[in-house]
Amino acid sequence: MTITADQLIKAARELDQPEFTRADVAAKLGVEKSELKQAFNRARKDGLLEKTRDDEENTGHFRIT
């Protein structure tokens, strides 16, 4: 199953959090983080997501724009 940018954004909205990680969205969708790479890249390129920060463990945090 290929996750689309639209599916990713919908799942991120359903998390109801101001920031989220790839792992948060993967868990919501029931897939591995690696399966979200293309969807994250597309969503960022389309301006739907922006990276807000990296935490102390170098985990990227994102928000919906």
QUIUR-V421615 format. One record per helix or strand. SS is the DSSP state (hx for helix, st for strand). FROM is the first residue (numbers start at 1). TO is the last residue. Records with the same first field share a line. If there is no record, write none. Layout:
SS->FROM-TO ; FROM-TO
//
This chain:
hx->5-15 ; 22-29 ; 33-45
st->20-20 ; 49-54 ; 60-64
//
